Amino acid sequence: MAESHTVFISSAVDKSGDQYSSAILTPADDQREKIVLAKPYVIPVLFLPGIMGTNLRRSDSKKVVWRPPNLDMQGAMDAIGQLLGYLFKSTEQRADELATEKAEVDPSGPIDVGESGLPKNVLVARGWGALMRSSYHPFMAQLQNLLNDLARYDFERCQADLKGWAAESGQESPREWGAKEGEALTREEVLHAGNYQFDVWAGGYNWLQSNKDSGAAIKDLIENTILPYYNEGKRVVIKDTPDGEGNNQCTIQRKKPNRPMAEKVIVVTHSMGGLVSRALTEIHQCDKVMGVSHGVQRPQVRLPPINACAQDSKVWNSYSWGAMLLTLLPSSRKHRADWSCCPLPTTTVGNHGYGCVTRGPAWT
């Protein structure tokens, strides 16, 4: 007779984004207990990037108008191509390409699966292709991995143990990570979180438009795409985006459940994404948000009227595309002209208080 060990059958994610488990039939005399490790409820985690971190394209022709080069060899080659394409364009041409009403989120960018453990097409459908790959995908993949391995149950000891990140840092106070307040999670709270499946989605937004409009777009994404995907079996379709299998759109769909699978989302933000989330919850009163975790809230985000002059330095000195823009925009006048008709970038232009927070004259 076979040994009397318990057999644990892990679950995985298929190309539809649904969980499944594979088991092998055993002889009748094999009386070992088989336990399928699966999580019946889902909490989607929606990540909102900072300004300029979302890829954009023309809504009519689907031509790429903004795709910051990634920090790798492919990104360097892309940067050279963009430089050659923009080098001889006039300010009027660049401003037309970045016209708010002509631009839309471009979900067809490259994907870095990383530590996520998920099929590439699932990540495309979750909107990852809309975000700058080298800056955001490694973090999002790690988040997908760590949140779904918080704890494991030891059936022999009849006790759950914290694992990985949860065991090392899960009970540290937020103050240790730079927060001004907040209490550490208890062991019981972390173990409770381990009962849920966390699916990381990307909330790319048109950063040329106002945060109010972007907040409305994110609310629509939550209420009409993400939650119905889990609760109603609604198909998620990303059009004009290759799925890697010869199709020009990416589609995922789960079977319709007999009960709600996901009730609310957790929003994680970076920089300007924090203000988009505020528009989402405060202006548009989205009640499908369980909570918001902010990251890298810079002075120009907290105090746009005074410190927003950092917009100029961000274009000249920050992000991986700073060198590219230095070539494309040989003067700050041309830079401001490019953004002249864009609601969000113009709200981050320095005002009369510019000289108070920078070195040298206010306008040079």
Secondary structure as a PSIPRED ss2 file (coil, helix, strand):
# PSIPRED VFORMAT (PSIPRED V4.0)

   1 M C   1.000  0.000  0.000
   2 A C   1.000  0.000  0.000
   3 E C   1.000  0.000  0.000
   4 S C   1.000  0.000  0.000
   5 H C   1.000  0.000  0.000
   6 T C   1.000  0.000  0.000
   7 V E   0.000  0.000  1.000
   8 F E   0.000  0.000  1.000
   9 I E   0.000  0.000  1.000
  10 S E   0.000  0.000  1.000
  11 S E   0.000  0.000  1.000
  12 A E   0.000  0.000  1.000
  13 V E   0.000  0.000  1.000
  14 D C   1.000  0.000  0.000
  15 K C   1.000  0.000  0.000
  16 S C   1.000  0.000  0.000
  17 G C   1.000  0.000  0.000
  18 D C   1.000  0.000  0.000
  19 Q E   0.000  0.000  1.000
  20 Y E   0.000  0.000  1.000
  21 S E   0.000  0.000  1.000
  22 S C   1.000  0.000  0.000
  23 A C   1.000  0.000  0.000
  24 I C   1.000  0.000  0.000
  25 L C   1.000  0.000  0.000
  26 T C   1.000  0.000  0.000
  27 P C   1.000  0.000  0.000
  28 A C   1.000  0.000  0.000
  29 D C   1.000  0.000  0.000
  30 D C   1.000  0.000  0.000
  31 Q C   1.000  0.000  0.000
  32 R C   1.000  0.000  0.000
  33 E C   1.000  0.000  0.000
  34 K E   0.000  0.000  1.000
  35 I E   0.000  0.000  1.000
  36 V E   0.000  0.000  1.000
  37 L E   0.000  0.000  1.000
  38 A C   1.000  0.000  0.000
  39 K C   1.000  0.000  0.000
  40 P C   1.000  0.000  0.000
  41 Y E   0.000  0.000  1.000
  42 V E   0.000  0.000  1.000
  43 I E   0.000  0.000  1.000
  44 P E   0.000  0.000  1.000
  45 V E   0.000  0.000  1.000
  46 L E   0.000  0.000  1.000
  47 F E   0.000  0.000  1.000
  48 L E   0.000  0.000  1.000
  49 P C   1.000  0.000  0.000
  50 G C   1.000  0.000  0.000
  51 I C   1.000  0.000  0.000
  52 M C   1.000  0.000  0.000
  53 G C   1.000  0.000  0.000
  54 T E   0.000  0.000  1.000
  55 N C   1.000  0.000  0.000
  56 L E   0.000  0.000  1.000
  57 R E   0.000  0.000  1.000
  58 R E   0.000  0.000  1.000
  59 S C   1.000  0.000  0.000
  60 D C   1.000  0.000  0.000
  61 S C   1.000  0.000  0.000
  62 K C   1.000  0.000  0.000
  63 K C   1.000  0.000  0.000
  64 V E   0.000  0.000  1.000
  65 V E   0.000  0.000  1.000
  66 W E   0.000  0.000  1.000
  67 R C   1.000  0.000  0.000
  68 P C   1.000  0.000  0.000
  69 P C   1.000  0.000  0.000
  70 N C   1.000  0.000  0.000
  71 L C   1.000  0.000  0.000
  72 D C   1.000  0.000  0.000
  73 M H   0.000  1.000  0.000
  74 Q H   0.000  1.000  0.000
  75 G H   0.000  1.000  0.000
  76 A H   0.000  1.000  0.000
  77 M H   0.000  1.000  0.000
  78 D H   0.000  1.000  0.000
  79 A H   0.000  1.000  0.000
  80 I H   0.000  1.000  0.000
  81 G H   0.000  1.000  0.000
  82 Q H   0.000  1.000  0.000
  83 L H   0.000  1.000  0.000
  84 L H   0.000  1.000  0.000
  85 G H   0.000  1.000  0.000
  86 Y H   0.000  1.000  0.000
  87 L C   1.000  0.000  0.000
  88 F C   1.000  0.000  0.000
  89 K C   1.000  0.000  0.000
  90 S C   1.000  0.000  0.000
  91 T H   0.000  1.000  0.000
  92 E H   0.000  1.000  0.000
  93 Q H   0.000  1.000  0.000
  94 R H   0.000  1.000  0.000
  95 A H   0.000  1.000  0.000
  96 D H   0.000  1.000  0.000
  97 E H   0.000  1.000  0.000
  98 L C   1.000  0.000  0.000
  99 A C   1.000  0.000  0.000
 100 T H   0.000  1.000  0.000
 101 E H   0.000  1.000  0.000
 102 K H   0.000  1.000  0.000
 103 A E   0.000  0.000  1.000
 104 E E   0.000  0.000  1.000
 105 V E   0.000  0.000  1.000
 106 D C   1.000  0.000  0.000
 107 P C   1.000  0.000  0.000
 108 S C   1.000  0.000  0.000
 109 G C   1.000  0.000  0.000
 110 P C   1.000  0.000  0.000
 111 I C   1.000  0.000  0.000
 112 D C   1.000  0.000  0.000
 113 V C   1.000  0.000  0.000
 114 G H   0.000  1.000  0.000
 115 E H   0.000  1.000  0.000
 116 S H   0.000  1.000  0.000
 117 G C   1.000  0.000  0.000
 118 L C   1.000  0.000  0.000
 119 P C   1.000  0.000  0.000
 120 K H   0.000  1.000  0.000
 121 N H   0.000  1.000  0.000
 122 V H   0.000  1.000  0.000
 123 L H   0.000  1.000  0.000
 124 V H   0.000  1.000  0.000
 125 A H   0.000  1.000  0.000
 126 R C   1.000  0.000  0.000
 127 G C   1.000  0.000  0.000
 128 W H   0.000  1.000  0.000
 129 G H   0.000  1.000  0.000
 130 A H   0.000  1.000  0.000
 131 L E   0.000  0.000  1.000
 132 M C   1.000  0.000  0.000
 133 R H   0.000  1.000  0.000
 134 S H   0.000  1.000  0.000
 135 S H   0.000  1.000  0.000
 136 Y H   0.000  1.000  0.000
 137 H H   0.000  1.000  0.000
 138 P H   0.000  1.000  0.000
 139 F H   0.000  1.000  0.000
 140 M H   0.000  1.000  0.000
 141 A H   0.000  1.000  0.000
 142 Q H   0.000  1.000  0.000
 143 L H   0.000  1.000  0.000
 144 Q H   0.000  1.000  0.000
 145 N H   0.000  1.000  0.000
 146 L H   0.000  1.000  0.000
 147 L H   0.000  1.000  0.000
 148 N C   1.000  0.000  0.000
 149 D C   1.000  0.000  0.000
 150 L C   1.000  0.000  0.000
 151 A E   0.000  0.000  1.000
 152 R E   0.000  0.000  1.000
 153 Y E   0.000  0.000  1.000
 154 D E   0.000  0.000  1.000
 155 F C   1.000  0.000  0.000
 156 E C   1.000  0.000  0.000
 157 R C   1.000  0.000  0.000
 158 C C   1.000  0.000  0.000
 159 Q E   0.000  0.000  1.000
 160 A E   0.000  0.000  1.000
 161 D E   0.000  0.000  1.000
 162 L E   0.000  0.000  1.000
 163 K C   1.000  0.000  0.000
 164 G H   0.000  1.000  0.000
 165 W H   0.000  1.000  0.000
 166 A H   0.000  1.000  0.000
 167 A H   0.000  1.000  0.000
 168 E H   0.000  1.000  0.000
 169 S H   0.000  1.000  0.000
 170 G C   1.000  0.000  0.000
 171 Q C   1.000  0.000  0.000
 172 E C   1.000  0.000  0.000
 173 S C   1.000  0.000  0.000
 174 P H   0.000  1.000  0.000
 175 R H   0.000  1.000  0.000
 176 E H   0.000  1.000  0.000
 177 W H   0.000  1.000  0.000
 178 G C   1.000  0.000  0.000
 179 A C   1.000  0.000  0.000
 180 K C   1.000  0.000  0.000
 181 E C   1.000  0.000  0.000
 182 G C   1.000  0.000  0.000
 183 E C   1.000  0.000  0.000
 184 A C   1.000  0.000  0.000
 185 L C   1.000  0.000  0.000
 186 T C   1.000  0.000  0.000
 187 R H   0.000  1.000  0.000
 188 E H   0.000  1.000  0.000
 189 E H   0.000  1.000  0.000
 190 V H   0.000  1.000  0.000
 191 L H   0.000  1.000  0.000
 192 H H   0.000  1.000  0.000
 193 A H   0.000  1.000  0.000
 194 G C   1.000  0.000  0.000
 195 N C   1.000  0.000  0.000
 196 Y E   0.000  0.000  1.000
 197 Q E   0.000  0.000  1.000
 198 F E   0.000  0.000  1.000
 199 D E   0.000  0.000  1.000
 200 V E   0.000  0.000  1.000
 201 W E   0.000  0.000  1.000
 202 A E   0.000  0.000  1.000
 203 G C   1.000  0.000  0.000
 204 G C   1.000  0.000  0.000
 205 Y C   1.000  0.000  0.000
 206 N C   1.000  0.000  0.000
 207 W C   1.000  0.000  0.000
 208 L C   1.000  0.000  0.000
 209 Q C   1.000  0.000  0.000
 210 S C   1.000  0.000  0.000
 211 N H   0.000  1.000  0.000
 212 K H   0.000  1.000  0.000
 213 D H   0.000  1.000  0.000
 214 S H   0.000  1.000  0.000
 215 G H   0.000  1.000  0.000
 216 A H   0.000  1.000  0.000
 217 A H   0.000  1.000  0.000
 218 I H   0.000  1.000  0.000
 219 K H   0.000  1.000  0.000
 220 D H   0.000  1.000  0.000
 221 L H   0.000  1.000  0.000
 222 I H   0.000  1.000  0.000
 223 E H   0.000  1.000  0.000
 224 N H   0.000  1.000  0.000
 225 T H   0.000  1.000  0.000
 226 I H   0.000  1.000  0.000
 227 L H   0.000  1.000  0.000
 228 P H   0.000  1.000  0.000
 229 Y H   0.000  1.000  0.000
 230 Y H   0.000  1.000  0.000
 231 N H   0.000  1.000  0.000
 232 E C   1.000  0.000  0.000
 233 G C   1.000  0.000  0.000
 234 K C   1.000  0.000  0.000
 235 R C   1.000  0.000  0.000
 236 V E   0.000  0.000  1.000
 237 V E   0.000  0.000  1.000
 238 I E   0.000  0.000  1.000
 239 K E   0.000  0.000  1.000
 240 D C   1.000  0.000  0.000
 241 T C   1.000  0.000  0.000
 242 P C   1.000  0.000  0.000
 243 D C   1.000  0.000  0.000
 244 G C   1.000  0.000  0.000
 245 E C   1.000  0.000  0.000
 246 G C   1.000  0.000  0.000
 247 N C   1.000  0.000  0.000
 248 N C   1.000  0.000  0.000
 249 Q E   0.000  0.000  1.000
 250 C E   0.000  0.000  1.000
 251 T E   0.000  0.000  1.000
 252 I E   0.000  0.000  1.000
 253 Q C   1.000  0.000  0.000
 254 R C   1.000  0.000  0.000
 255 K C   1.000  0.000  0.000
 256 K C   1.000  0.000  0.000
 257 P C   1.000  0.000  0.000
 258 N C   1.000  0.000  0.000
 259 R C   1.000  0.000  0.000
 260 P C   1.000  0.000  0.000
 261 M C   1.000  0.000  0.000
 262 A C   1.000  0.000  0.000
 263 E C   1.000  0.000  0.000
 264 K C   1.000  0.000  0.000
 265 V E   0.000  0.000  1.000
 266 I E   0.000  0.000  1.000
 267 V E   0.000  0.000  1.000
 268 V E   0.000  0.000  1.000
 269 T E   0.000  0.000  1.000
 270 H E   0.000  0.000  1.000
 271 S C   1.000  0.000  0.000
 272 M C   1.000  0.000  0.000
 273 G H   0.000  1.000  0.000
 274 G H   0.000  1.000  0.000
 275 L H   0.000  1.000  0.000
 276 V H   0.000  1.000  0.000
 277 S H   0.000  1.000  0.000
 278 R H   0.000  1.000  0.000
 279 A H   0.000  1.000  0.000
 280 L H   0.000  1.000  0.000
 281 T H   0.000  1.000  0.000
 282 E H   0.000  1.000  0.000
 283 I H   0.000  1.000  0.000
 284 H C   1.000  0.000  0.000
 285 Q C   1.000  0.000  0.000
 286 C C   1.000  0.000  0.000
 287 D C   1.000  0.000  0.000
 288 K C   1.000  0.000  0.000
 289 V E   0.000  0.000  1.000
 290 M E   0.000  0.000  1.000
 291 G E   0.000  0.000  1.000
 292 V E   0.000  0.000  1.000
 293 S E   0.000  0.000  1.000
 294 H E   0.000  0.000  1.000
 295 G E   0.000  0.000  1.000
 296 V C   1.000  0.000  0.000
 297 Q C   1.000  0.000  0.000
 298 R C   1.000  0.000  0.000
 299 P H   0.000  1.000  0.000
 300 Q H   0.000  1.000  0.000
 301 V H   0.000  1.000  0.000
 302 R H   0.000  1.000  0.000
 303 L C   1.000  0.000  0.000
 304 P H   0.000  1.000  0.000
 305 P H   0.000  1.000  0.000
 306 I H   0.000  1.000  0.000
 307 N H   0.000  1.000  0.000
 308 A C   1.000  0.000  0.000
 309 C C   1.000  0.000  0.000
 310 A H   0.000  1.000  0.000
 311 Q H   0.000  1.000  0.000
 312 D H   0.000  1.000  0.000
 313 S H   0.000  1.000  0.000
 314 K H   0.000  1.000  0.000
 315 V H   0.000  1.000  0.000
 316 W H   0.000  1.000  0.000
 317 N H   0.000  1.000  0.000
 318 S C   1.000  0.000  0.000
 319 Y C   1.000  0.000  0.000
 320 S C   1.000  0.000  0.000
 321 W C   1.000  0.000  0.000
 322 G H   0.000  1.000  0.000
 323 A H   0.000  1.000  0.000
 324 M H   0.000  1.000  0.000
 325 L H   0.000  1.000  0.000
 326 L H   0.000  1.000  0.000
 327 T H   0.000  1.000  0.000
 328 L H   0.000  1.000  0.000
 329 L C   1.000  0.000  0.000
 330 P C   1.000  0.000  0.000
 331 S C   1.000  0.000  0.000
 332 S H   0.000  1.000  0.000
 333 R H   0.000  1.000  0.000
 334 K H   0.000  1.000  0.000
 335 H H   0.000  1.000  0.000
 336 R H   0.000  1.000  0.000
 337 A H   0.000  1.000  0.000
 338 D H   0.000  1.000  0.000
 339 W C   1.000  0.000  0.000
 340 S C   1.000  0.000  0.000
 341 C C   1.000  0.000  0.000
 342 C C   1.000  0.000  0.000
 343 P H   0.000  1.000  0.000
 344 L H   0.000  1.000  0.000
 345 P H   0.000  1.000  0.000
 346 T H   0.000  1.000  0.000
 347 T H   0.000  1.000  0.000
 348 T C   1.000  0.000  0.000
 349 V C   1.000  0.000  0.000
 350 G C   1.000  0.000  0.000
 351 N C   1.000  0.000  0.000
 352 H C   1.000  0.000  0.000
 353 G C   1.000  0.000  0.000
 354 Y H   0.000  1.000  0.000
 355 G H   0.000  1.000  0.000
 356 C H   0.000  1.000  0.000
 357 V H   0.000  1.000  0.000
 358 T C   1.000  0.000  0.000
 359 R C   1.000  0.000  0.000
 360 G C   1.000  0.000  0.000
 361 P C   1.000  0.000  0.000
 362 A C   1.000  0.000  0.000
 363 W C   1.000  0.000  0.000
 364 T C   1.000  0.000  0.000
